Every structure is written in C-alpha cells, then in structure tokens.
C-alpha cells in the first residue's frame, strides 16, 4: 500500500494498530527530509466483491 504526504512526497507506514475487527490505524511518515510530517490514517474493511470458494472460520470459533 502506498501513502502520500500532503506536501506531495512519498510517505511510509511506520507502524499500525488494530483498533477493531474492521479498522486499523496506520502511523505514517513523510520520506522527504525537508518535510518530515507524521500522520495517522485509518484503513477499514468495506465489502466483499467475490465470496471465498472455501468457508472461513467465524471470529469466535476456536482454531
């Protein structure tokens, strides 16, 4: 996944934190040494385009 800083330069995801089953916080940093901005973006699950061919385990099922 690519991220871009508001200055127009490339950014990097330095860390992530799962906030819920469908939401993660992405901790990003600008790669331009003259900028150095840091920010948090959120990544969320939206919807399925094609169902899987094999069944998947529910969250509460034991592995």
NORPELIN-V71038 format. One line per field, one symbol per residue. ss: DSSP state (A for helix, B for strand, O for the rest). phi: phi as a letter, one per 30 degrees, with the letter a starting at -180 (. if undefined). burial: 1 if it has 9 or more other C-alpha atoms within 8 Angstrom, else 0. Layout:
ss: ???
phi: ???
burial: ???
This chain:
ss: OOBBOOOOOBBBBBBBBBBBOOBBBBBBBBOOOOOOOBBBBBBBOOOOOOOOOOOOOOOOOOO
phi: .cbbdddjddbbdcabbdcaecbbccccbdddddcidbaccccbdcaccbdddcdcddedddd
burial: 001110001111100100000011111111100001000000000000000000000000000
